[in-house]
Amino acid sequence: MPPITKERPLSISLQETLTLLSALSLAILSPGPAIIATIQAAFAHGRERALPYGLGLATGASLWCLAALFGLAVLFRLNPALLSGMMIFGGCYLLWFAWRLWRGATQPLPAAAQGPKHGAWRGFLGGIALNLSNPKPALFYATLILSVFPRPLAGAEQAAIYAICLGTEYFWYALVAVLASTGAMRLRYFAAKFWIDRACAVAMALLGVLLILEH
């Protein structure tokens, strides 16, 4: 009678981890609504407002990672109308966001750039809302996870993947918010506020239109 052997538990290798980190980092830093909004917030309001906002954006993106792990991306593929509706809604939200940036380009900054004490919490929630307005990250995460981990994933592995993605999102958004809010960067922003805000508004509007057209 052959000896009974225990099935070897699935594990995430170093190569898989590095591949996931690299692909996700490139996606985060590529020009998109979230990274543009983080930079503009850092320029306009400084670190105390931009950092919570960036962390909110990272949290919102990580929720799409959870959605992909739980199969929401499969639901989108099975029900294209649901995805189309969310993309149209998200595109309209980005257009509204762009309109606010465009209008704010001609307005002076408030006297206290850091704002009231509750501004950090409000910025954090605003960051989550902006990233949740775009359902495309759910499909990106689903494709990324399936390509890097082409096998059934145990619950512990799913938790580890989410932790890696959340940490990566937090790291890059926090770094961008901190670097863009330095004194030298903000001085350059103040010197060209009108043009920077208008450029960010145009970029955000184009991304919104593309999101609507892609549905």
C-alpha positions in Angstrom: 0.0 0.0 0.0 1.6 3.3 -1.1 2.3 5.8 1.7 -0.3 8.6 2.1 1.2 12.0 1.1 -0.2 15.4 1.9 -1.1 17.6 -1.1 1.4 20.4 -1.3 -0.3 23.7 -0.6 -0.3 26.4 -3.3 2.0 29.3 -2.7 3.0 32.5 -4.4 6.5 32.4 -5.8 9.0 35.3 -5.8 8.8 35.5 -9.6 5.0 35.8 -9.5 5.2 38.5 -6.9 7.7 40.6 -8.9 5.7 40.2 -12.0 2.5 41.4 -10.2 4.4 44.3 -8.7 6.0 45.4 -12.0 2.8 45.2 -14.0 0.7 46.9 -11.4 3.2 49.7 -10.9 3.4 50.5 -14.6 -0.4 50.6 -14.7 -0.6 52.9 -11.7 1.9 55.4 -13.0 0.5 55.5 -16.6 -1.5 58.7 -17.3 -5.0 58.1 -16.0 -7.7 59.9 -14.0 -6.4 58.8 -10.6 -2.8 59.8 -11.0 -3.7 63.1 -12.7 -6.1 63.9 -9.8 -3.4 63.1 -7.3 -0.8 65.4 -8.9 -3.3 68.2 -9.3 -4.4 67.9 -5.6 -0.8 67.9 -4.4 0.0 71.0 -6.5 -3.1 72.9 -5.4 -3.6 71.9 -1.8 -0.3 70.5 -0.4 0.5 67.3 1.3 -2.1 67.4 4.1 -4.9 67.3 1.6 -3.2 65.4 -1.3 -2.0 62.5 0.8 -5.4 61.4 2.2 -6.8 61.9 -1.3 -4.1 59.7 -2.8 -4.7 57.0 -0.2 -8.4 57.1 -1.0 -7.6 56.6 -4.6 -5.4 53.7 -3.7 -8.1 52.2 -1.5 -10.7 52.6 -4.3 -8.4 50.8 -6.8 -7.8 48.0 -4.3 -11.6 47.5 -4.1 -11.6 46.7 -7.8 -8.9 44.1 -7.0 -11.2 42.5 -4.5 -14.0 42.6 -7.0 -11.8 40.8 -9.5 -10.8 38.2 -6.9 -14.5 37.7 -6.1 -15.5 37.3 -9.7 -17.1 40.7 -10.5 -15.1 40.9 -13.7 -16.8 37.6 -14.8 -20.2 39.2 -14.1 -19.2 42.1 -16.3 -18.3 39.7 -19.1 -21.6 37.7 -18.7 -23.6 40.9 -18.5 -22.1 43.5 -20.9 -25.0 45.9 -20.3 -24.0 46.2 -16.7 -20.4 47.1 -17.6 -21.6 49.5 -20.3 -23.9 51.3 -17.8 -21.1 51.6 -15.3 -18.6 52.9 -17.9 -21.1 55.6 -19.0 -21.7 56.6 -15.4 -18.0 56.7 -14.8 -17.3 58.7 -17.9 -19.9 61.3 -16.9 -18.4 61.5 -13.4 -15.0 62.2 -15.0 -16.5 64.8 -17.2 -18.1 66.5 -14.2 -14.7 66.3 -12.4 -13.0 67.9 -15.4 -15.6 70.7 -15.5 -14.8 71.4 -11.8 -11.0 71.6 -12.7 -11.7 73.8 -15.7 -13.8 76.2 -13.7 -11.4 76.3 -10.8 -8.5 77.3 -13.0 -9.7 80.9 -12.9 -10.3 80.9 -9.2 -7.7 81.8 -6.6 -6.7 79.1 -4.1 -8.3 79.3 -0.6 -6.4 81.2 2.1 -5.7 78.0 4.0 -4.7 75.3 1.5 -4.8 72.6 4.1 -8.5 73.3 4.8 -10.4 72.3 7.9 -9.7 69.3 10.1 -12.4 67.2 8.4 -10.8 67.8 5.0 -8.6 64.8 5.2 -11.5 62.4 5.7 -13.5 64.1 3.0 -10.6 63.9 0.6 -10.1 60.2 1.4 -13.7 59.4 0.6 -13.5 61.6 -2.6 -10.5 59.5 -3.7 -12.4 56.3 -3.3 -15.4 57.7 -5.2 -13.2 58.8 -8.1 -11.5 55.4 -8.6 -14.8 53.5 -8.1 -16.3 55.6 -10.9 -14.2 53.7 -13.5 -14.9 49.9 -13.7 -12.1 49.3 -16.1 -9.6 48.5 -13.2 -11.8 45.4 -12.4 -11.1 44.0 -15.8 -7.5 45.0 -15.6 -7.1 43.2 -12.2 -8.9 40.1 -13.5 -6.7 39.9 -16.5 -3.5 40.5 -14.5 -4.4 38.0 -11.8 -5.3 35.3 -14.3 -2.2 35.9 -16.4 0.2 35.8 -13.4 -1.7 33.1 -11.4 -3.2 30.7 -14.0 -4.5 28.3 -11.4 -7.1 28.0 -8.7 -6.2 30.2 -5.8 -6.6 29.3 -2.2 -8.2 31.8 0.2 -4.8 32.6 1.8 -3.3 33.3 -1.7 -6.1 35.6 -2.6 -5.6 37.5 0.7 -1.8 37.7 -0.1 -2.5 39.0 -3.6 -4.9 41.6 -2.2 -2.3 42.7 0.4 0.4 43.0 -2.3 -1.8 45.1 -4.6 -3.1 47.3 -1.7 0.5 47.9 -0.5 1.6 48.8 -4.1 -1.3 51.1 -4.6 -0.6 52.9 -1.3 3.1 53.2 -2.0 2.8 54.8 -5.4 0.0 57.2 -4.7 1.6 58.3 -1.4 4.9 58.8 -3.1 3.4 60.9 -6.0 1.4 63.0 -3.5 4.4 63.7 -1.4 6.8 64.5 -4.2 4.3 66.7 -6.1 3.5 68.7 -2.9 7.1 69.8 -2.3 7.8 73.5 -2.1 9.6 73.6 -5.5 6.9 71.8 -7.3 4.1 73.9 -5.8 5.9 77.1 -6.6 6.0 76.1 -10.3 2.3 75.3 -10.0 1.5 78.7 -8.6 3.3 80.3 -11.4 1.2 78.5 -14.0 -1.9 77.5 -12.1 -4.3 78.5 -15.0 -2.6 76.4 -17.6 -1.9 73.4 -15.4 -5.5 73.2 -14.2 -6.8 73.6 -17.7 -4.4 70.9 -19.0 -5.5 68.5 -16.2 -9.2 69.3 -17.0 -8.7 68.6 -20.7 -6.9 65.3 -19.9 -9.6 64.2 -17.5 -12.3 65.1 -20.0 -10.7 63.1 -22.7 -10.4 60.1 -20.4 -14.1 60.5 -19.6 -15.1 60.7 -23.2 -13.0 57.6 -24.1 -14.6 55.7 -21.2 -18.0 56.5 -22.6 -17.1 55.7 -26.1 -15.5 52.3 -25.1 -18.8 51.0 -23.6 
